[in-house]
Amino acid sequence: MTIELYCFGESGNAYKAALALQLSGLDWTPIKVDFFGGETRGADYRTQINNMGEVPVMVDGDLRLSQSGVIQDYISEKTGKFAGASPEERREVLRWVLWDNHKLSSNAGMTRFLMNFLPEEKRPQEVITFMQGRLKSAYAVLDAHLAGREWIVGDALSNADLSCCGYLYYPEPFGFVRSDWPHVDAWLNRLSEVPGWKPPYELMPGSPADRAAT
Amino acid sequence: MTIELYCFGESGNAYKAALALQLSGLDWTPIKVDFFGGETRGADYRTQINNMGEVPVMVDGDLRLSQSGVIQDYISEKTGKFAGASPEERREVLRWVLWDNHKLSSNAGMTRFLMNFLPEEKRPQEVITFMQGRLKSAYAVLDAHLAGREWIVGDALSNADLSCCGYLYYPEPFGFVRSDWPHVDAWLNRLSEVPGWKPPYELMPGSPADRAAT
């Protein structure tokens, strides 16, 4: 049975789940959610799809899961991939997935939204500047960690990489300048060379930004 | 051997780990980190204790772990407690822990810091107002979920509860008004009645706010 992923191209959180599905080799298909039309804010979505009002949501037969980290964990259970090679590595993967949720993707996603998907007159400049400062500390932590390493945990691609990269391939500006962070830059290149890798708008097509790009 | 937890009273993220240790029945002791004196920002702390420059950090013999969610996961492994009663519940616990890191504790911790631990003239009012708005959406999600439930997942206390409550017992104002969210309020009362429960400044004593409160 084909796994369905409720998602939309602009969501880096959805991309984390989509990329894990894609690189795992599982059979999956994206189901476009009309986020910008308000679908995730409606009562139907909240009661029938996700009470957190968010994407991604994965449906595999009778099983429905939300939160990209939970979906990644499920893919690892099902395929044995991306979870770390030992109990120590498994904990280290979880550590970076949690850190990403707390310090990196959460703030990057919000800042990118404010800077690109709000009308110009509604963009809260003080918030954007503040969040960009917080994000610089996060990029510095990741860059220092990746010095001398190929992957975030151990010597293989894991959910730590698939989580932290969530917002870092997008074309829209949000204050992340790849060339400022050489170890992050090299790691993003490395990850994009894994067979099957695709950028967000190719993995989750049909969004306004996707149409604008083509 | 006594488990050591590097922490300080003001940190709700440290409280999540401290409360899990406390309610698990494990033998543990808090080790005060001088956050306000800059200890977590120093090179020694980053190289020797935690490269993320954060608390909490747990030391159990040779094992050193950081991120409250990883420490909670370890406590569950060691004691069999708080992890959920089935694979479905385990995933649901992880879902709420991730959501908390993304939407609740991260933003609550930052907003509380900006409103209480920065000098008044340095408080970025636009950021505070914006984050309070985001937090209201998070309180609403949690409150709706807790309607008709005793605990966040299944019918027992789990790491989902021990994560989401991280910042909600503090006395300092940050825009969370307990009486506005009756299901959250009842759940916080319920959790505070679990034998062994203590509020943050009692579990992790010795901080400036603790001294100010006595």
Interface residues (C-beta under 8 A of the other chain):
Chain A: N51 M52 G53 L65 S66 Q67 S68 G69 V70 D73 Y74 R91 L94 R95 V97 L98 W99 N101 H102 K103 S105 S106 M110 P124 E126 V127 F130 R134 V141 A144 H145
Chain B: N51 M52 G53 L65 S66 Q67 S68 G69 V70 D73 Y74 R91 L94 R95 V97 L98 W99 N101 H102 K103 S105 S106 M110 P124 E126 V127 F130 R134 V141 A144 H145
